[in-house]
Amino acid sequence: MQIEIDQSGKIENTEKHTYIAYSNNTHYCLKISSVEKRKLQKHFRSIGKPRKYVLFSFAAMIILLIERIKGKELIIIIDKEYSGKDSQLKDLLTHLSPRLKNQTLSIRSIGKKSNAHLL
């Protein structure tokens, strides 16, 4: 099964909510509020890893989305959100969720016409 994942509202913009959605023949969307993003950002600063906040939070939300899809081989296409961070994001995803090691992960522009973008 192929799914497309898109983000609306950058994680690093702590003044607005962030939505991350997937779509194929089904769809699902997660929201993280600006308040929760500021709490996460504060936590990463407190442990001396402020630069890890954005990519880690993005990866965690992707994993939460994917965990809803049980027992299926997936082709996961993630919209390119953070240029130059593709391999870092893939490594983080497979480290945090061993299930993803056996899935096809691709990071590329999916465009505004993707159903994931519409959610």
C-alpha positions in Angstrom: 0.0 0.0 0.0 1.3 3.4 -0.9 0.7 6.4 1.4 1.7 10.1 1.0 2.5 12.1 4.1 2.4 15.9 4.2 2.8 18.6 6.9 0.9 21.8 7.2 2.4 24.4 9.5 6.1 23.9 10.2 7.0 22.4 13.5 9.5 25.1 14.2 6.8 27.8 13.9 5.6 27.6 17.5 3.0 30.2 17.1 0.8 27.9 15.0 -0.5 24.4 15.1 1.1 21.7 13.0 -0.9 19.1 11.1 0.6 15.9 9.6 -1.6 13.8 7.4 -1.4 10.7 5.3 -3.6 9.7 2.4 -4.2 6.9 0.0 -7.6 5.2 -0.2 -8.0 6.2 3.5 -6.7 9.2 5.4 -5.8 10.4 8.8 -4.5 13.6 10.3 -2.6 14.4 13.6 -2.4 17.8 15.1 0.2 19.2 17.6 -0.8 22.5 19.2 1.5 25.5 19.4 1.4 25.1 23.2 2.6 21.5 23.0 5.3 22.4 20.4 6.7 25.0 22.8 6.8 22.4 25.6 8.7 20.1 23.4 11.1 22.8 22.3 11.7 23.7 25.9 12.4 20.1 26.7 15.0 19.7 23.9 16.7 22.9 25.1 16.8 21.6 28.7 18.6 18.4 27.6 21.1 20.5 25.5 19.8 19.3 22.1 17.8 22.3 20.8 18.6 21.5 17.2 17.1 18.0 17.4 13.7 19.4 18.3 12.3 19.9 14.7 13.4 16.7 13.0 12.7 14.5 16.1 9.2 15.9 16.4 8.5 15.5 12.7 9.7 11.9 12.8 7.7 11.1 15.9 4.5 12.4 14.3 5.2 10.4 11.1 5.6 7.2 13.2 2.4 7.9 15.1 0.6 8.2 11.7 2.1 5.0 10.3 1.4 3.0 13.5 -2.3 3.3 12.7 -1.8 1.1 9.6 -1.4 -2.4 10.8 0.2 -5.4 9.2 0.8 -4.1 5.7 3.8 -3.6 3.4 4.0 0.1 2.8 5.5 2.4 0.3 5.8 5.7 2.3 6.3 8.9 0.4 7.0 11.9 2.7 6.8 15.4 1.3 10.2 17.1 1.3 9.9 19.5 4.2 13.5 19.9 5.4 16.1 20.1 2.5 19.4 18.4 3.2 17.9 16.4 6.1 16.5 13.4 4.1 19.0 10.8 5.2 19.0 12.1 8.7 15.2 11.8 8.8 15.2 8.3 7.3 17.8 7.2 9.9 15.8 8.6 12.7 12.6 7.0 11.5 14.1 3.5 11.2 15.9 4.0 14.6 12.7 5.0 16.4 10.5 2.5 14.6 12.2 -0.8 13.6 9.1 -1.7 11.7 10.1 1.0 9.1 13.3 -0.8 8.3 11.3 -3.2 6.2 9.3 -0.5 4.4 10.0 1.6 1.4 10.7 5.2 2.5 10.9 8.0 -0.1 11.2 11.7 0.6 10.2 13.9 -2.3 7.9 16.7 -3.3 4.4 15.4 -3.5 2.8 18.7 -4.5 -0.3 20.6 -3.5 -2.6 18.1 -5.4 -1.8 15.2 -3.1 -4.8 14.1 -1.0 -2.6 14.3 2.1 -2.2 18.1 1.4 -5.9 18.5 1.3 -6.4 17.2 4.9 
